[in-house]
């Protein structure tokens, strides 16, 4: 039940972002907790680079002993059927090789037909655009893109 509540809170309170706005740095509220972000947005790209550079830390913490109610997730860039990128949260994360991971969608996607909350996915680690650990005590680690969106009202 706590896992389901965490997933619902994640989906409701944290924005995923999509590329495709018209101006660099422009962010557009797309409804349902989604924010459109231009692919050239320098703040967002810096946050993604930080997430990528610290991704090994995420997997070290995931494999270390932790409270069973701590919530681990990654945001993954996936390409929709019409070529539209969608960055979406994935939970139940496992690293399956040095370059691959898998998990289940923590949101209902917009541009990924046939997929929904809970759908199993596999992904390249190079496509991870953020990671987050929500500790049982309420502390958050990671969430680099989330912080950019929150700081800018997105």
C-alpha positions as CSV (number, residue, x, y, z in Angstrom):
1,X,0.0,0.0,0.0
2,X,2.8,2.4,0.9
3,X,4.5,1.6,-2.5
4,X,1.2,2.4,-4.3
5,X,0.9,5.7,-2.3
6,X,4.5,6.6,-3.2
7,X,3.8,5.9,-6.8
8,X,0.6,8.0,-6.8
9,X,2.4,10.9,-5.0
10,X,5.3,10.7,-7.5
11,X,2.9,10.8,-10.4
12,X,0.8,13.6,-8.9
13,X,3.5,15.8,-7.5
14,X,6.5,15.5,-9.8
15,X,6.5,16.7,-13.3
16,X,7.9,14.8,-16.2
17,X,9.1,16.8,-19.1
18,X,8.8,16.7,-22.8
19,X,11.0,18.3,-25.5
20,X,9.5,20.4,-28.2
21,X,8.6,23.9,-26.9
22,X,9.3,26.8,-29.3
23,X,12.0,28.8,-27.5
24,X,15.2,27.8,-25.6
25,X,14.4,27.9,-21.9
26,X,10.7,28.1,-22.4
27,X,8.6,25.7,-20.3
28,X,4.9,25.1,-20.9
29,X,2.4,23.6,-18.5
30,X,0.9,20.8,-20.5
31,X,-1.6,19.7,-17.7
32,X,-1.7,16.4,-15.7
33,X,1.6,17.3,-14.0
34,X,3.5,17.5,-17.3
35,X,5.8,20.3,-18.4
36,X,7.0,20.8,-21.9
37,X,10.7,21.8,-22.0
38,X,12.8,22.8,-25.0
39,X,15.6,20.3,-25.8
40,X,18.0,23.2,-25.8
41,X,17.1,24.4,-22.3
42,X,20.5,24.9,-20.7
43,X,19.4,24.5,-17.0
44,X,17.6,21.3,-17.8
45,X,20.5,19.9,-19.8
46,X,22.8,20.7,-16.9
47,X,20.5,18.8,-14.5
48,X,20.4,15.8,-16.9
49,X,24.2,15.8,-17.1
50,X,24.4,15.9,-13.3
51,X,21.9,13.0,-13.1
52,X,24.0,11.0,-15.6
53,X,27.3,11.7,-13.8
54,X,25.9,10.6,-10.5
55,X,23.9,7.6,-11.8
56,X,26.5,5.1,-10.4
57,X,25.7,6.6,-6.9
58,X,22.0,5.8,-7.4
59,X,22.7,2.2,-8.2
60,X,25.2,1.9,-5.3
61,X,22.5,3.2,-2.9
62,X,19.8,0.9,-4.5
63,X,22.0,-2.1,-3.9
64,X,23.0,-1.1,-0.4
65,X,20.9,-1.9,2.7
66,X,18.0,0.6,3.0
67,X,14.5,0.8,4.5
68,X,12.1,-1.3,2.5
69,X,9.8,1.8,2.2
70,X,12.4,4.0,0.6
71,X,11.3,4.8,-3.0
72,X,13.8,4.6,-5.8
73,X,13.0,5.7,-9.4
74,X,14.7,7.0,-12.6
75,X,13.4,9.3,-15.3
76,X,14.0,7.8,-18.7
77,X,13.9,9.4,-22.1
78,X,11.8,7.2,-24.4
79,X,10.7,7.8,-28.0
80,X,7.1,7.7,-28.9
81,X,5.6,6.1,-32.0
82,X,5.8,9.5,-33.9
83,X,9.3,10.3,-32.8
84,X,8.2,12.5,-29.9
85,X,10.6,12.2,-26.9
86,X,9.0,11.6,-23.5
87,X,10.8,11.6,-20.2
88,X,8.9,9.4,-17.8
89,X,9.5,8.0,-14.3
90,X,10.3,4.3,-13.9
91,X,10.1,2.5,-10.6
92,X,11.0,-1.0,-9.5
93,X,14.4,-0.3,-11.1
94,X,17.0,-2.9,-11.7
95,X,20.3,-2.6,-13.4
96,X,20.5,-5.6,-15.8
97,X,24.0,-4.9,-17.2
98,X,26.6,-2.2,-17.3
99,X,24.5,-0.4,-20.0
100,X,20.9,-1.5,-19.4
101,X,18.2,-1.3,-16.8
102,X,14.5,-2.3,-16.4
103,X,11.5,-1.4,-14.3
104,X,7.9,-0.4,-14.5
105,X,6.3,2.9,-15.6
106,X,5.4,5.2,-12.7
107,X,3.2,7.4,-14.8
108,X,0.7,7.0,-17.6
109,X,2.6,8.1,-20.7
110,X,1.3,10.4,-23.4
111,X,3.4,9.5,-26.4
112,X,4.0,5.7,-25.8
113,X,0.9,3.9,-27.2
114,X,0.0,0.6,-25.7
115,X,1.9,1.5,-22.4
116,X,0.4,2.6,-19.1
117,X,1.2,3.0,-15.5
118,X,2.9,-0.3,-14.4
119,X,3.9,-1.4,-17.9
120,X,7.3,-3.1,-17.8
121,X,10.1,-1.3,-19.7
122,X,13.8,-1.9,-20.5
123,X,16.1,1.0,-21.2
124,X,19.6,2.1,-21.9
125,X,21.3,3.8,-19.0
126,X,22.4,6.6,-21.3
127,X,18.7,7.5,-21.6
128,X,18.3,8.2,-17.9
129,X,17.6,11.9,-17.5
130,X,17.1,11.9,-13.7
131,X,17.0,9.7,-10.7
132,X,15.4,10.1,-7.3
133,X,15.4,8.5,-3.9
134,X,12.6,9.4,-1.6
135,X,13.6,8.2,1.9
136,X,11.0,7.0,4.4
137,X,11.9,10.0,6.6
138,X,10.8,12.4,3.7
139,X,14.3,13.3,2.5
140,X,14.9,13.3,-1.2
141,X,18.2,12.6,-3.1
142,X,18.7,13.3,-6.7
143,X,15.7,14.8,-8.5
144,X,17.9,17.2,-10.4
145,X,15.3,18.0,-13.2
146,X,12.5,18.2,-10.6
147,X,14.5,20.9,-8.7
148,X,14.9,22.9,-11.9
149,X,11.2,22.7,-12.6
150,X,10.3,23.6,-9.1
151,X,12.8,26.6,-9.0
152,X,11.3,27.9,-12.2
153,X,7.7,27.4,-11.3
154,X,7.3,24.5,-13.7
